[in-house]
Amino acid sequence: MNLDDTPARLRLDRALEGLDVTFRGMTARSDETQCDCHWGSDEELARLKVPDVVLDPDLLRRTWDAPDWNDHGAVLRRILPQFAGALVRGLVEPMFGMYEVGRSFARGHWRQWPAHQDAAVWEFLHAWWARTLAESDPVVPVHEVLALCAEASGTLSPWLTTWEALEHRVADRHLAEAAAHWEYELLGDQLPWEAWENADALRAGLAAWLVRHAPARLQGQDVSEELLHRIRLIGLTGPARWEDPHWPGHRY
């Protein structure tokens, strides 16, 4: 049985509408500059200074990905409605992982924006996360959306709390898939994505949550004993981990 994602889908639709209303008419600063050798042309830059003009996919990618805007927040506000729509449709493909998109949000310092703008972004991230957890086959994998949300917000807590509260086989299957994706890095005491900051704290929080929360949720799932042992080993340290008979022999 699939988790009924209708409420989550409707919430996400409203959140996308909220972004459109909140950021309609926004532009990059009139004096914003970019490198015409590496980023793009003056004509493309000029499009960011005109409100509500749809950007072609390549220009959108170069815009969110560029790390050196003078006012990244203004640029992010300019593209957010189109950017968010592309994200939820799976049309944004970073080179390394969705955590790169989260970094773009973080560079915009959106938590410092006016309250109604901050609230619109916060609701979008929460609504997209809830919809992703509810879908049996989301267009962006759960572990990728989690990395994006963690990097965008600087915290794992609200995202893991939402996941923990969603007791359903769809969410449990996502947990099994994510654990399989994470176990190699976590067993090497590494975060499974490149964090903007606080990597050690994020890694410790994710590992502790997985060890505490996953075993009971994954019992009865089609999960190998090997994966369950690896989750258990994440909760051990030093020789207790490396000398355990179920240590997988990972090399780092």
JOCOR-V562103 format. One line per field, one symbol per residue. psi: psi as a letter, one per 30 degrees, with the letter a starting at -180 (. if undefined). burial: 1 if it has 24 or more other ideal C-beta (glycine too) atoms within 12 Angstrom, else 0. A space follows every 10 residues. Layout:
psi: ???
burial: ???
//
This chain:
psi: kkkjgeeeee eeeeeeeeee eegkflllkf gklljfefea leeeefffgk kgkkkleeee eeeffkggke ieeeeeeefe eeeeeeefgg fkileelffe eeeeeeffhf fglleeeeee eeeeeeeeee eeffkfilfk lefeeeeeee eefglfeeee eeeefijlee eeeeeeeeee efeeeefghk kgljkelhee eeeeeeeeee eeeeeeffkf likleeeeee eefffllbee efgkfgkfgk k.
burial: 0010100100 1100110110 0110011100 0101000011 0001101110 0000100011 1111110010 1111111111 1111111100 0101001111 1111111111 0010001101 1111111111 1111100101 1111111111 1111110011 0110010101 1111111111 1110111000 1110110010 0110111011 1011101100 1010001111 1111100000 1000010100 00
//
